[in-house]
Amino acid sequence: MYYTLDNVDGKQARRTHNSSPLGMCMDHGCDVLGVSFIALGVGQLVGMANELTVLFTSQIAVLGTFWMSVWSQYHSKGILVLGKFKFIEGKINAVDDGIPFVAFLGFFTYFVGQ
């Protein structure tokens, strides 16, 4: 549900010409909050036992990544280009392909264990 709504809101705002820097800031703020919970869940899935280690590791990864993307957008005249890594034949977008990977990781650990 998060993934779908996150992708739909920006497209709808651009289509109706209602996009603004404040809306983009609100969208990225909600993304940081949502991805923070996803990162905490991944820490638990991979078996990190210490709660403080899970908390700090996930937050540094999430906030560092968002800081880098906003910094990149600032220096590219307002154009946000999500990192696309070229592997073999396709392009992998960490945002679009990361959430299904986390879901797969959850199913995998359910059947195999941590």
N, CA, C and O atoms as a GROMACS GRO file, in nm:
protein
  456
    1MET      N    1   0.083  -0.119   0.000
    1MET     CA    2   0.000   0.000   0.000
    1MET      C    3   0.088   0.126   0.000
    1MET      O    4   0.062   0.222  -0.072
    2TYR      N    5   0.194   0.124   0.083
    2TYR     CA    6   0.285   0.239   0.089
    2TYR      C    7   0.348   0.264  -0.048
    2TYR      O    8   0.354   0.378  -0.095
    3TYR      N    9   0.395   0.159  -0.109
    3TYR     CA   10   0.464   0.168  -0.238
    3TYR      C   11   0.373   0.228  -0.344
    3TYR      O   12   0.415   0.316  -0.420
    4THR      N   13   0.248   0.182  -0.350
    4THR     CA   14   0.154   0.231  -0.450
    4THR      C   15   0.119   0.378  -0.427
    4THR      O   16   0.125   0.459  -0.519
    5LEU      N   17   0.084   0.412  -0.305
    5LEU     CA   18   0.046   0.550  -0.276
    5LEU      C   19   0.164   0.646  -0.296
    5LEU      O   20   0.145   0.760  -0.339
    6ASP      N   21   0.285   0.601  -0.264
    6ASP     CA   22   0.401   0.687  -0.281
    6ASP      C   23   0.426   0.718  -0.428
    6ASP      O   24   0.468   0.828  -0.461
    7ASN      N   25   0.402   0.623  -0.515
    7ASN     CA   26   0.424   0.646  -0.658
    7ASN      C   27   0.310   0.723  -0.723
    7ASN      O   28   0.332   0.795  -0.820
    8VAL      N   29   0.190   0.708  -0.672
    8VAL     CA   30   0.074   0.771  -0.734
    8VAL      C   31   0.064   0.920  -0.702
    8VAL      O   32   0.024   0.998  -0.788
    9ASP      N   33   0.100   0.961  -0.582
    9ASP     CA   34   0.076   1.100  -0.542
    9ASP      C   35   0.156   1.200  -0.626
    9ASP      O   36   0.102   1.304  -0.665
   10GLY      N   37   0.281   1.170  -0.652
   10GLY     CA   38   0.362   1.263  -0.734
   10GLY      C   39   0.314   1.271  -0.877
   10GLY      O   40   0.310   1.379  -0.936
   11LYS      N   41   0.277   1.158  -0.933
   11LYS     CA   42   0.227   1.158  -1.072
   11LYS      C   43   0.097   1.235  -1.082
   11LYS      O   44   0.075   1.308  -1.179
   12GLN      N   45   0.010   1.220  -0.983
   12GLN     CA   46  -0.117   1.292  -0.983
   12GLN      C   47  -0.092   1.443  -0.970
   12GLN      O   48  -0.158   1.522  -1.038
   13ALA      N   49  -0.001   1.482  -0.884
   13ALA     CA   50   0.028   1.625  -0.865
   13ALA      C   51   0.086   1.686  -0.993
   13ALA      O   52   0.050   1.797  -1.030
   14ARG      N   53   0.175   1.614  -1.059
   14ARG     CA   54   0.232   1.666  -1.184
   14ARG      C   55   0.128   1.670  -1.296
   14ARG      O   56   0.128   1.761  -1.378
   15ARG      N   57   0.039   1.572  -1.298
   15ARG     CA   58  -0.063   1.567  -1.403
   15ARG      C   59  -0.162   1.682  -1.389
   15ARG      O   60  -0.205   1.739  -1.489
   16THR      N   61  -0.197   1.716  -1.266
   16THR     CA   62  -0.294   1.824  -1.243
   16THR      C   63  -0.225   1.959  -1.223
   16THR      O   64  -0.292   2.058  -1.193
   17HIS      N   65  -0.092   1.964  -1.241
   17HIS     CA   66  -0.013   2.087  -1.226
   17HIS      C   67  -0.026   2.146  -1.086
   17HIS      O   68  -0.033   2.268  -1.069
   18ASN      N   69  -0.028   2.059  -0.986
   18ASN     CA   70  -0.036   2.103  -0.846
   18ASN      C   71   0.091   2.071  -0.770
   18ASN      O   72   0.091   2.078  -0.647
   19SER      N   73   0.199   2.036  -0.838
   19SER     CA   74   0.322   2.002  -0.767
   19SER      C   75   0.390   2.130  -0.719
   19SER      O   76   0.381   2.235  -0.782
   20SER      N   77   0.458   2.118  -0.605
   20SER     CA   78   0.526   2.233  -0.548
   20SER      C   79   0.646   2.182  -0.466
   20SER      O   80   0.652   2.064  -0.432
   21PRO      N   81   0.740   2.270  -0.437
   21PRO     CA   82   0.852   2.229  -0.352
   21PRO      C   83   0.806   2.183  -0.213
   21PRO      O   84   0.865   2.092  -0.156
   22LEU      N   85   0.702   2.246  -0.160
   22LEU     CA   86   0.650   2.204  -0.030
   22LEU      C   87   0.592   2.063  -0.038
   22LEU      O   88   0.612   1.982   0.053
   23GLY      N   89   0.520   2.034  -0.144
   23GLY     CA   90   0.465   1.899  -0.162
   23GLY      C   91   0.574   1.796  -0.177
   23GLY      O   92   0.563   1.685  -0.125
   24MET      N   93   0.680   1.831  -0.248
   24MET     CA   94   0.792   1.739  -0.263
   24MET      C   95   0.861   1.716  -0.129
   24MET      O   96   0.899   1.603  -0.097
   25CYS      N   97   0.876   1.822  -0.050
   25CYS     CA   98   0.936   1.808   0.083
   25CYS      C   99   0.850   1.721   0.173
   25CYS      O  100   0.902   1.639   0.249
   26MET      N  101   0.719   1.738   0.165
   26MET     CA  102   0.626   1.656   0.243
   26MET      C  103   0.635   1.509   0.199
   26MET      O  104   0.633   1.419   0.283
   27ASP      N  105   0.644   1.486   0.070
   27ASP     CA  106   0.653   1.350   0.017
   27ASP      C  107   0.781   1.282   0.065
   27ASP      O  108   0.778   1.168   0.110
   28HIS      N  109   0.894   1.354   0.056
   28HIS     CA  110   1.021   1.297   0.101
   28HIS      C  111   1.020   1.276   0.253
   28HIS      O  112   1.078   1.180   0.302
   29GLY      N  113   0.956   1.364   0.326
   29GLY     CA  114   0.946   1.348   0.472
   29GLY      C  115   0.868   1.222   0.509
   29GLY      O  116   0.907   1.148   0.599
   30CYS      N  117   0.758   1.200   0.439
   30CYS     CA  118   0.680   1.077   0.463
   30CYS      C  119   0.759   0.954   0.420
   30CYS      O  120   0.747   0.848   0.482
   31ASP      N  121   0.838   0.966   0.315
   31ASP     CA  122   0.921   0.854   0.271
   31ASP      C  123   1.024   0.817   0.377
   31ASP      O  124   1.046   0.699   0.403
   32VAL      N  125   1.086   0.918   0.438
   32VAL     CA  126   1.185   0.891   0.544
   32VAL      C  127   1.118   0.817   0.660
   32VAL      O  128   1.175   0.722   0.714
   33LEU      N  129   1.000   0.859   0.697
   33LEU     CA  130   0.930   0.793   0.807
   33LEU      C  131   0.895   0.650   0.771
   33LEU      O  132   0.918   0.558   0.850
   34GLY      N  133   0.839   0.629   0.651
   34GLY     CA  134   0.802   0.493   0.610
   34GLY      C  135   0.920   0.401   0.593
   34GLY      O  136   0.917   0.286   0.636
   35VAL      N  137   1.025   0.451   0.530
   35VAL     CA  138   1.144   0.368   0.507
   35VAL      C  139   1.217   0.340   0.638
   35VAL      O  140   1.284   0.237   0.650
   36SER      N  141   1.205   0.428   0.735
   36SER     CA  142   1.264   0.401   0.866
   36SER      C  143   1.205   0.275   0.928
   36SER      O  144   1.278   0.192   0.983
   37PHE      N  145   1.075   0.261   0.919
   37PHE     CA  146   1.011   0.141   0.973
   37PHE      C  147   1.049   0.016   0.892
   37PHE      O  148   1.065  -0.092   0.948
   38ILE      N  149   1.063   0.032   0.761
   38ILE     CA  150   1.107  -0.081   0.678
   38ILE      C  151   1.247  -0.124   0.717
   38ILE      O  152   1.275  -0.243   0.729
   39ALA      N  153   1.337  -0.027   0.738
   39ALA     CA  154   1.475  -0.059   0.776
   39ALA      C  155   1.480  -0.126   0.913
   39ALA      O  156   1.559  -0.218   0.933
   40LEU      N  157   1.398  -0.083   1.006
   40LEU     CA  158   1.392  -0.150   1.136
   40LEU      C  159   1.345  -0.294   1.121
   40LEU      O  160   1.397  -0.383   1.188
   41GLY      N  161   1.248  -0.316   1.035
   41GLY     CA  162   1.200  -0.452   1.010
   41GLY      C  163   1.306  -0.540   0.947
   41GLY      O  164   1.317  -0.658   0.980
   42VAL      N  165   1.384  -0.484   0.856
   42VAL     CA  166   1.492  -0.561   0.794
   42VAL      C  167   1.597  -0.599   0.898
   42VAL      O  168   1.650  -0.710   0.896
   43GLY      N  169   1.628  -0.508   0.988
   43GLY     CA  170   1.722  -0.539   1.096
   43GLY      C  171   1.675  -0.656   1.179
   43GLY      O  172   1.756  -0.740   1.219
   44GLN      N  173   1.547  -0.663   1.206
   44GLN     CA  174   1.492  -0.776   1.281
   44GLN      C  175   1.491  -0.903   1.197
   44GLN      O  176   1.515  -1.012   1.249
   45LEU      N  177   1.464  -0.890   1.067
   45LEU     CA  178   1.462  -1.007   0.979
   45LEU      C  179   1.598  -1.075   0.969
   45LEU      O  180   1.607  -1.198   0.965
   46VAL      N  181   1.704  -0.997   0.964
   46VAL     CA  182   1.836  -1.056   0.949
   46VAL      C  183   1.896  -1.099   1.082
   46VAL      O  184   2.007  -1.153   1.085
   47GLY      N  185   1.825  -1.077   1.190
   47GLY     CA  186   1.865  -1.133   1.319
   47GLY      C  187   1.956  -1.046   1.402
   47GLY      O  188   2.032  -1.099   1.484
   48MET      N  189   1.952  -0.917   1.386
   48MET     CA  190   2.032  -0.830   1.473
   48MET      C  191   1.968  -0.834   1.612
   48MET      O  192   1.851  -0.799   1.628
   49ALA      N  193   2.044  -0.877   1.709
   49ALA     CA  194   1.988  -0.899   1.842
   49ALA      C  195   1.981  -0.771   1.926
   49ALA      O  196   1.886  -0.754   2.003
   50ASN      N  197   2.077  -0.684   1.913
   50ASN     CA  198   2.083  -0.565   1.995
   50ASN      C  199   1.992  -0.457   1.935
   50ASN      O  200   2.010  -0.417   1.820
   51GLU      N  201   1.895  -0.411   2.013
   51GLU     CA  202   1.799  -0.313   1.963
   51GLU      C  203   1.865  -0.180   1.925
   51GLU      O  204   1.827  -0.118   1.826
   52LEU      N  205   1.964  -0.137   2.003
   52LEU     CA  206   2.032  -0.011   1.971
   52LEU      C  207   2.111  -0.022   1.842
   52LEU      O  208   2.117   0.074   1.765
   53THR      N  209   2.172  -0.137   1.816
   53THR     CA  210   2.244  -0.156   1.690
   53THR      C  211   2.149  -0.149   1.572
   53THR      O  212   2.180  -0.086   1.471
   54VAL      N  213   2.034  -0.213   1.584
   54VAL     CA  214   1.933  -0.208   1.478
   54VAL      C  215   1.887  -0.065   1.456
   54VAL      O  216   1.878  -0.019   1.342
   55LEU      N  217   1.858   0.006   1.563
   55LEU     CA  218   1.808   0.143   1.554
   55LEU      C  219   1.910   0.235   1.487
   55LEU      O  220   1.877   0.304   1.390
   56PHE      N  221   2.032   0.237   1.536
   56PHE     CA  222   2.132   0.329   1.480
   56PHE      C  223   2.174   0.291   1.339
   56PHE      O  224   2.189   0.379   1.254
   57THR      N  225   2.193   0.163   1.312
   57THR     CA  226   2.232   0.120   1.178
   57THR      C  227   2.126   0.156   1.076
   57THR      O  228   2.157   0.208   0.969
   58SER      N  229   2.000   0.127   1.108
   58SER     CA  230   1.893   0.155   1.012
   58SER      C  231   1.875   0.304   0.990
   58SER      O  232   1.853   0.348   0.877
   59GLN      N  233   1.882   0.382   1.096
   59GLN     CA  234   1.860   0.525   1.081
   59GLN      C  235   1.975   0.593   1.007
   59GLN      O  236   1.952   0.685   0.929
   60ILE      N  237   2.098   0.550   1.032
   60ILE     CA  238   2.211   0.607   0.959
   60ILE      C  239   2.199   0.574   0.810
   60ILE      O  240   2.224   0.659   0.725
   61ALA      N  241   2.160   0.450   0.780
   61ALA     CA  242   2.145   0.411   0.639
   61ALA      C  243   2.033   0.490   0.572
   61ALA      O  244   2.052   0.542   0.462
   62VAL      N  245   1.919   0.500   0.636
   62VAL     CA  246   1.804   0.569   0.576
   62VAL      C  247   1.828   0.719   0.564
   62VAL      O  248   1.812   0.775   0.456
   63LEU      N  249   1.868   0.783   0.672
   63LEU     CA  250   1.885   0.928   0.668
   63LEU      C  251   2.004   0.968   0.582
   63LEU      O  252   1.999   1.071   0.515
   64GLY      N  253   2.110   0.888   0.582
   64GLY     CA  254   2.223   0.916   0.494
   64GLY      C  255   2.184   0.908   0.348
   64GLY      O  256   2.226   0.991   0.267
   65THR      N  257   2.105   0.808   0.314
   65THR     CA  258   2.061   0.792   0.176
   65THR      C  259   1.972   0.908   0.133
   65THR      O  260   1.988   0.960   0.022
   66PHE      N  261   1.879   0.948   0.217
   66PHE     CA  262   1.792   1.060   0.181
   66PHE      C  263   1.870   1.192   0.175
   66PHE      O  264   1.841   1.276   0.090
   67TRP      N  265   1.966   1.209   0.263
   67TRP     CA  266   2.046   1.330   0.259
   67TRP      C  267   2.122   1.337   0.128
   67TRP      O  268   2.129   1.443   0.065
   68MET      N  269   2.180   1.224   0.085
   68MET     CA  270   2.255   1.221  -0.041
   68MET      C  271   2.164   1.250  -0.161
   68MET      O  272   2.205   1.320  -0.254
   69SER      N  273   2.041   1.196  -0.160
   69SER     CA  274   1.952   1.219  -0.274
   69SER      C  275   1.906   1.365  -0.280
   69SER      O  276   1.896   1.422  -0.388
   70VAL      N  277   1.880   1.426  -0.165
   70VAL     CA  278   1.839   1.567  -0.164
   70VAL      C  279   1.957   1.656  -0.205
   70VAL      O  280   1.939   1.754  -0.277
   71TRP      N  281   2.077   1.622  -0.160
   71TRP     CA  282   2.196   1.697  -0.198
   71TRP      C  283   2.218   1.688  -0.349
   71TRP      O  284   2.252   1.786  -0.414
   72SER      N  285   2.199   1.568  -0.404
   72SER     CA  286   2.212   1.549  -0.548
   72SER      C  287   2.108   1.631  -0.624
   72SER      O  288   2.138   1.691  -0.727
   73GLN      N  289   1.986   1.632  -0.573
   73GLN     CA  290   1.879   1.708  -0.639
   73GLN      C  291   1.909   1.858  -0.634
   73GLN      O  292   1.883   1.930  -0.730
   74TYR      N  293   1.961   1.905  -0.524
   74TYR     CA  294   1.994   2.047  -0.511
   74TYR      C  295   2.099   2.089  -0.613
   74TYR      O  296   2.089   2.196  -0.673
   75HIS      N  297   2.199   2.004  -0.634
   75HIS     CA  298   2.307   2.038  -0.726
   75HIS      C  299   2.277   2.003  -0.871
   75HIS      O  300   2.359   2.032  -0.959
   76SER      N  301   2.163   1.941  -0.898
   76SER     CA  302   2.126   1.911  -1.037
   76SER      C  303   2.008   1.996  -1.082
   76SER      O  304   1.928   1.955  -1.166
   77LYS      N  305   1.996   2.116  -1.025
   77LYS     CA  306   1.893   2.214  -1.062
   77LYS      C  307   1.751   2.161  -1.042
   77LYS      O  308   1.663   2.188  -1.124
   78GLY      N  309   1.729   2.087  -0.933
   78GLY     CA  310   1.594   2.045  -0.897
   78GLY      C  311   1.546   1.917  -0.960
   78GLY      O  312   1.430   1.880  -0.945
   79ILE      N  313   1.632   1.847  -1.032
   79ILE     CA  314   1.591   1.723  -1.097
   79ILE      C  315   1.638   1.606  -1.011
   79ILE      O  316   1.758   1.590  -0.988
   80LEU      N  317   1.544   1.527  -0.964
   80LEU     CA  318   1.579   1.411  -0.881
   80LEU      C  319   1.595   1.290  -0.971
   80LEU      O  320   1.498   1.242  -1.030
   81VAL      N  321   1.716   1.240  -0.981
   81VAL     CA  322   1.744   1.121  -1.059
   81VAL      C  323   1.780   1.011  -0.961
   81VAL      O  324   1.886   1.015  -0.898
   82LEU      N  325   1.691   0.913  -0.948
   82LEU     CA  326   1.718   0.803  -0.857
   82LEU      C  327   1.828   0.716  -0.915
   82LEU      O  328   1.834   0.694  -1.036
   83GLY      N  329   1.914   0.669  -0.828
   83GLY     CA  330   2.027   0.589  -0.874
   83GLY      C  331   1.982   0.464  -0.947
   83GLY      O  332   1.899   0.388  -0.898
   84LYS      N  333   2.036   0.444  -1.064
   84LYS     CA  334   2.006   0.324  -1.141
   84LYS      C  335   2.137   0.252  -1.165
   84LYS      O  336   2.227   0.305  -1.230
   85PHE      N  337   2.145   0.133  -1.113
   85PHE     CA  338   2.266   0.055  -1.126
   85PHE      C  339   2.248  -0.042  -1.241
   85PHE      O  340   2.146  -0.112  -1.248
   86LYS      N  341   2.343  -0.048  -1.331
   86LYS     CA  342   2.333  -0.137  -1.446
   86LYS      C  343   2.390  -0.273  -1.411
   86LYS      O  344   2.508  -0.286  -1.378
   87PHE      N  345   2.308  -0.372  -1.419
   87PHE     CA  346   2.350  -0.510  -1.402
   87PHE      C  347   2.306  -0.587  -1.526
   87PHE      O  348   2.194  -0.569  -1.573
   88ILE      N  349   2.390  -0.668  -1.577
   88ILE     CA  350   2.369  -0.755  -1.691
   88ILE      C  351   2.283  -0.690  -1.799
   88ILE      O  352   2.339  -0.635  -1.894
   89GLU      N  353   2.150  -0.694  -1.789
   89GLU     CA  354   2.066  -0.641  -1.897
   89GLU      C  355   1.971  -0.531  -1.853
   89GLU      O  356   1.924  -0.454  -1.937
   90GLY      N  357   1.941  -0.520  -1.726
   90GLY     CA  358   1.840  -0.424  -1.687
   90GLY      C  359   1.895  -0.319  -1.593
   90GLY      O  360   2.013  -0.318  -1.560
   91LYS      N  361   1.808  -0.232  -1.552
   91LYS     CA  362   1.845  -0.130  -1.455
   91LYS      C  363   1.768  -0.158  -1.327
   91LYS      O  364   1.649  -0.191  -1.330
   92ILE      N  365   1.836  -0.145  -1.216
   92ILE     CA  366   1.773  -0.168  -1.086
   92ILE      C  367   1.762  -0.035  -1.014
   92ILE      O  368   1.862   0.034  -0.995
   93ASN      N  369   1.643   0.000  -0.975
   93ASN     CA  370   1.618   0.120  -0.898
   93ASN      C  371   1.598   0.077  -0.753
   93ASN      O  372   1.509  -0.003  -0.723
   94ALA      N  373   1.681   0.129  -0.664
   94ALA     CA  374   1.677   0.086  -0.525
   94ALA      C  375   1.541   0.111  -0.460
   94ALA      O  376   1.499   0.033  -0.375
   95VAL      N  377   1.474   0.217  -0.498
   95VAL     CA  378   1.344   0.248  -0.438
   95VAL      C  379   1.237   0.151  -0.489
   95VAL      O  380   1.166   0.089  -0.409
   96ASP      N  381   1.225   0.138  -0.620
   96ASP     CA  382   1.119   0.054  -0.676
   96ASP      C  383   1.144  -0.095  -0.656
   96ASP      O  384   1.049  -0.172  -0.641
   97ASP      N  385   1.269  -0.137  -0.656
   97ASP     CA  386   1.299  -0.278  -0.644
   97ASP      C  387   1.332  -0.320  -0.501
   97ASP      O  388   1.338  -0.439  -0.471
   98GLY      N  389   1.352  -0.224  -0.413
   98GLY     CA  390   1.388  -0.256  -0.275
   98GLY      C  391   1.273  -0.311  -0.194
   98GLY      O  392   1.292  -0.403  -0.114
   99ILE      N  393   1.154  -0.256  -0.211
   99ILE     CA  394   1.039  -0.300  -0.131
   99ILE      C  395   1.000  -0.444  -0.164
   99ILE      O  396   0.976  -0.521  -0.071
  100PRO      N  397   0.992  -0.484  -0.291
  100PRO     CA  398   0.966  -0.627  -0.317
  100PRO      C  399   1.078  -0.718  -0.264
  100PRO      O  400   1.051  -0.831  -0.223
  101PHE      N  401   1.202  -0.670  -0.266
  101PHE     CA  402   1.312  -0.749  -0.210
  101PHE      C  403   1.294  -0.771  -0.060
  101PHE      O  404   1.319  -0.880  -0.010
  102VAL      N  405   1.250  -0.668   0.012
  102VAL     CA  406   1.226  -0.681   0.155
  102VAL      C  407   1.112  -0.780   0.180
  102VAL      O  408   1.119  -0.860   0.274
  103ALA      N  409   1.007  -0.775   0.098
  103ALA     CA  410   0.897  -0.872   0.112
  103ALA      C  411   0.948  -1.014   0.087
  103ALA      O  412   0.911  -1.106   0.160
  104PHE      N  413   1.032  -1.032  -0.015
  104PHE     CA  414   1.091  -1.164  -0.041
  104PHE      C  415   1.177  -1.209   0.077
  104PHE      O  416   1.174  -1.325   0.115
  105LEU      N  417   1.254  -1.117   0.134
  105LEU     CA  418   1.338  -1.149   0.249
  105LEU      C  419   1.253  -1.196   0.366
  105LEU      O  420   1.292  -1.288   0.438
  106GLY      N  421   1.137  -1.133   0.386
  106GLY     CA  422   1.047  -1.176   0.493
  106GLY      C  423   0.995  -1.316   0.470
  106GLY      O  424   0.994  -1.397   0.563
  107PHE      N  425   0.951  -1.346   0.350
  107PHE     CA  426   0.904  -1.482   0.320
  107PHE      C  427   1.017  -1.584   0.332
  107PHE      O  428   0.997  -1.694   0.383
  108PHE      N  429   1.136  -1.547   0.286
  108PHE     CA  430   1.251  -1.637   0.292
  108PHE      C  431   1.285  -1.672   0.436
  108PHE      O  432   1.306  -1.789   0.468
  109THR      N  433   1.291  -1.572   0.524
  109THR     CA  434   1.323  -1.598   0.664
  109THR      C  435   1.212  -1.672   0.736
  109THR      O  436   1.236  -1.742   0.834
  110TYR      N  437   1.090  -1.658   0.688
  110TYR     CA  438   0.980  -1.734   0.747
  110TYR      C  439   0.999  -1.885   0.726
  110TYR      O  440   0.978  -1.965   0.817
  111PHE      N  441   1.040  -1.920   0.605
  111PHE     CA  442   1.055  -2.063   0.574
  111PHE      C  443   1.192  -2.119   0.615
  111PHE      O  444   1.200  -2.235   0.657
  112VAL      N  445   1.297  -2.041   0.605
  112VAL     CA  446   1.433  -2.091   0.629
  112VAL      C  447   1.483  -2.055   0.769
  112VAL      O  448   1.557  -2.132   0.830
  113GLY      N  449   1.442  -1.941   0.821
  113GLY     CA  450   1.493  -1.892   0.948
  113GLY      C  451   1.589  -1.777   0.924
  113GLY      O  452   1.624  -1.746   0.810
  114GLN      N  453   1.632  -1.715   1.033
  114GLN     CA  454   1.719  -1.597   1.021
  114GLN      C  455   1.860  -1.638   0.983
  114GLN      O  456   1.947  -1.552   0.969
   0.00000   0.00000   0.00000
